[in-house]
Amino acid sequence: MPDSSESVPLHGYRGTAPDEIAHRPRGLTVAISREAGSNGWPIAQAVGRLLGWQAFDQDVLDFMTQDETAFAELVADVPTSARKWADARLATVVAERGLRESSELTEMARFALTLAARGEAVLVGTAVGFLLPTETTVHVRIVAPLERRVTQMADRLRLTAAEAEAEVRATDRRRADLLSVLVGRDATDPVGYDLVLNSSRLGVVGCAELIAQAVRFKQVAEEVVPADVPTA
């Protein structure tokens, strides 16, 4: 008897053939890249509340690398086909970028890909969205003016303005370096994203609402586009 998780179309993909499901995650994922101090994590949490999805940031991914039991429980319901997709995608990234299979960077990518395979998650991390297929990912970049980001960082970490600016710039450099090593991409290139949102103009709520709406649009688009019709 076939595995029901592989033979029955799932929410968001009712118009997709079963053989295509084996080559991508179980459901949609929101991937948020952000400039330091641009409120990326509060926005991710707000998106999670709007959609009823879990939000995960780098701290959570780091925790999962130390607690395999907790991670196994979280992804216990991931279909075999989606797990195979995550394993294959990770193997491709490791081979293409020359990463060590036991490195922290590889482990981070493995956890992010497995969470994405599970679907219905909001993942915060500079490189995460570039690891995932565009058709099942709403990839968002959160930006804000440097002055606003410095103020946010100073308030959050109780730093002087000079210290906060140094921290913002250093964090942005670390994230840019990680992205370059992992996927060879430039975080500032807008073509890599579905949305680029200025949190200083839209606020946390406005950004979250737009992201949630983009998710709903992509769900509908996946449902109504026939498998044999090419997309632009």
C-alpha positions as CSV (number, residue, x, y, z in Angstrom):
1,M,0.0,0.0,0.0
2,P,1.5,3.4,-0.9
3,D,2.5,5.9,1.8
4,S,-0.5,8.2,2.2
5,S,1.8,11.2,2.8
6,E,3.2,10.7,-0.7
7,S,0.0,9.9,-2.6
8,V,-2.5,12.4,-1.2
9,P,-2.1,16.1,-2.3
10,L,-1.5,18.3,0.7
11,H,-2.7,21.8,1.6
12,G,-1.3,24.4,-0.8
13,Y,-0.5,21.8,-3.5
14,R,-3.8,20.2,-4.4
15,G,-3.2,20.8,-8.1
16,T,0.3,19.2,-8.1
17,A,1.0,15.7,-9.3
18,P,2.3,13.2,-6.7
19,D,5.5,12.6,-8.5
20,E,6.4,16.3,-8.1
21,I,5.8,16.3,-4.4
22,A,8.8,13.9,-4.0
23,H,11.1,16.6,-5.3
24,R,10.2,19.4,-2.9
25,P,9.1,20.2,0.7
26,R,5.7,19.2,2.1
27,G,4.5,22.8,2.4
28,L,5.4,26.4,2.1
29,T,8.0,28.1,4.2
30,V,8.8,31.7,4.9
31,A,12.5,32.5,4.9
32,I,13.6,35.9,6.3
33,S,16.9,37.5,5.7
34,R,17.5,40.7,7.6
35,E,20.0,43.5,8.1
36,A,21.2,43.7,11.7
37,G,18.9,45.8,13.8
38,S,16.0,45.8,11.3
39,N,13.6,43.9,13.5
40,G,13.7,40.7,11.5
41,W,12.9,38.4,14.5
42,P,9.9,40.3,15.8
43,I,8.6,40.4,12.2
44,A,9.1,36.6,11.9
45,Q,7.2,36.0,15.2
46,A,4.4,38.2,14.0
47,V,4.2,36.3,10.7
48,G,4.1,33.1,12.7
49,R,1.1,34.3,14.7
50,L,-0.8,35.4,11.6
51,L,-0.3,32.1,9.9
52,G,-0.4,29.8,12.9
53,W,3.1,28.6,12.0
54,Q,6.2,28.2,14.2
55,A,9.1,30.7,13.9
56,F,12.7,29.7,14.2
57,D,15.8,31.9,14.5
58,Q,19.5,31.1,14.6
59,D,19.4,30.6,18.3
60,V,16.8,27.9,18.0
61,L,18.7,26.2,15.1
62,D,21.9,26.3,17.3
63,F,19.9,24.7,20.1
64,M,18.6,21.9,17.8
65,T,22.2,21.1,16.8
66,Q,22.8,20.3,20.5
67,D,19.5,18.5,21.1
68,E,18.8,15.9,18.5
69,T,15.9,14.4,20.5
70,A,14.0,17.7,20.5
71,F,14.6,18.1,16.8
72,A,13.5,14.6,16.0
73,E,10.2,15.1,17.9
74,L,9.7,18.4,16.0
75,V,10.1,16.8,12.5
76,A,8.6,13.4,13.3
77,D,5.7,14.0,10.9
78,V,7.8,14.9,7.9
79,P,7.0,12.5,5.0
80,T,9.7,10.3,3.7
81,S,9.6,12.0,0.3
82,A,10.3,15.4,1.9
83,R,13.1,14.0,4.1
84,K,14.7,12.6,0.9
85,W,14.4,16.1,-0.7
86,A,16.2,17.7,2.3
87,D,19.0,15.1,2.3
88,A,19.5,15.4,-1.5
89,R,19.5,19.2,-1.3
90,L,22.1,19.2,1.6
91,A,24.3,16.8,-0.3
92,T,24.2,19.1,-3.3
93,V,25.2,22.2,-1.2
94,V,28.0,20.3,0.6
95,A,29.4,19.1,-2.7
96,E,29.0,22.5,-4.5
97,R,30.5,24.6,-1.7
98,G,33.2,22.2,-0.5
99,L,31.8,22.1,3.0
100,R,32.8,19.6,5.7
101,E,29.9,17.2,6.4
102,S,30.6,17.6,10.2
103,S,30.9,21.4,10.3
104,E,28.6,23.7,12.2
105,L,27.6,25.4,9.0
106,T,26.6,22.0,7.4
107,E,24.6,21.1,10.5
108,M,22.8,24.5,10.4
109,A,21.9,23.9,6.8
110,R,20.7,20.4,7.6
111,F,18.3,21.5,10.3
112,A,17.0,24.4,8.2
113,L,16.4,22.2,5.2
114,T,14.6,19.6,7.4
115,L,12.4,22.3,8.9
116,A,11.6,23.6,5.5
117,A,10.8,20.0,4.3
118,R,8.3,19.9,7.2
119,G,6.6,23.1,5.8
120,E,4.6,25.8,7.5
121,A,7.6,27.3,9.3
122,V,9.1,30.8,9.4
123,L,12.9,30.6,9.3
124,V,15.1,33.5,10.1
125,G,18.6,33.3,8.7
126,T,20.7,35.1,6.0
127,A,21.3,32.0,3.9
128,V,18.2,29.9,4.5
129,G,16.0,31.2,1.7
130,F,18.8,30.6,-0.9
131,L,18.8,26.9,0.0
132,L,15.1,26.4,-0.7
133,P,13.1,26.1,-3.9
134,T,11.5,29.3,-5.0
135,E,8.1,27.7,-5.7
136,T,7.7,26.6,-2.1
137,T,9.4,29.5,-0.3
138,V,8.4,33.1,0.4
139,H,11.8,34.6,0.6
140,V,11.9,38.1,2.3
141,R,14.7,40.6,3.0
142,I,14.1,43.0,5.8
143,V,16.0,46.3,5.6
144,A,16.1,49.6,7.4
145,P,18.2,52.8,7.4
146,L,21.5,52.4,9.3
147,E,20.6,55.1,11.8
148,R,17.4,53.3,12.8
149,R,19.2,49.9,13.0
150,V,21.9,51.4,15.2
151,T,19.3,52.8,17.6
152,Q,17.5,49.4,17.7
153,M,20.8,47.7,18.5
154,A,21.8,50.2,21.1
155,D,18.4,49.9,22.9
156,R,18.4,46.1,22.7
157,L,22.0,45.5,23.9
158,R,22.3,48.7,26.0
159,L,25.3,49.9,24.0
160,T,26.5,53.4,23.1
161,A,25.8,54.7,19.6
162,A,29.4,54.0,18.6
163,E,29.3,50.5,20.0
164,A,26.0,49.7,18.4
165,E,27.1,50.9,15.0
166,A,30.2,48.7,15.2
167,E,28.0,45.8,16.2
168,V,25.6,46.4,13.3
169,R,28.4,46.6,10.8
170,A,30.2,43.5,12.2
171,T,27.0,41.5,12.2
172,D,26.2,42.4,8.6
173,R,29.7,41.4,7.6
174,R,29.4,38.0,9.3
175,R,26.1,37.3,7.7
176,A,27.4,38.3,4.3
177,D,30.5,36.1,4.7
178,L,28.2,33.2,5.7
179,L,26.0,33.6,2.7
180,S,29.0,33.8,0.4
181,V,30.5,30.6,1.8
182,L,27.3,28.6,1.9
183,V,25.6,29.6,-1.4
184,G,27.9,32.1,-3.1
185,R,25.2,34.8,-3.1
186,D,25.0,38.6,-2.3
187,A,22.4,39.4,0.4
188,T,21.9,42.9,-1.0
189,D,20.8,41.6,-4.5
190,P,17.0,42.2,-4.5
191,V,16.5,39.7,-7.3
192,G,17.0,36.9,-4.8
193,Y,13.8,37.7,-2.9
194,D,10.1,37.7,-3.3
195,L,9.8,40.8,-1.1
196,V,12.3,43.5,0.2
197,L,10.6,45.4,3.0
198,N,11.7,48.5,4.9
199,S,10.7,47.9,8.5
200,S,11.3,51.6,9.4
201,R,8.5,52.6,7.1
202,L,6.1,49.7,7.4
203,G,6.7,48.7,11.0
204,V,6.6,45.1,12.4
205,V,2.9,44.7,11.8
206,G,2.9,46.1,8.3
207,C,5.8,43.9,7.2
208,A,4.2,40.8,8.8
209,E,0.8,41.4,7.1
210,L,2.5,41.8,3.7
211,I,4.5,38.6,4.2
212,A,1.4,36.7,5.2
213,Q,-0.5,37.9,2.2
214,A,2.4,36.8,-0.1
215,V,2.2,33.3,1.5
216,R,-1.5,33.2,0.7
217,F,-0.9,34.3,-2.8
218,K,1.7,31.7,-3.4
219,Q,-0.5,29.0,-1.9
220,V,-3.3,30.0,-4.4
221,A,-0.8,30.2,-7.3
222,E,0.4,26.7,-6.6
223,E,-3.1,25.3,-6.5
224,V,-4.4,26.8,-9.7
225,V,-1.4,26.5,-12.1
226,P,-1.5,23.2,-14.0
227,A,1.6,21.1,-13.8
228,D,2.1,21.2,-17.6
229,V,1.9,25.0,-17.9
230,P,5.3,26.8,-17.8
231,T,5.6,29.7,-15.4
232,A,7.3,33.0,-16.1
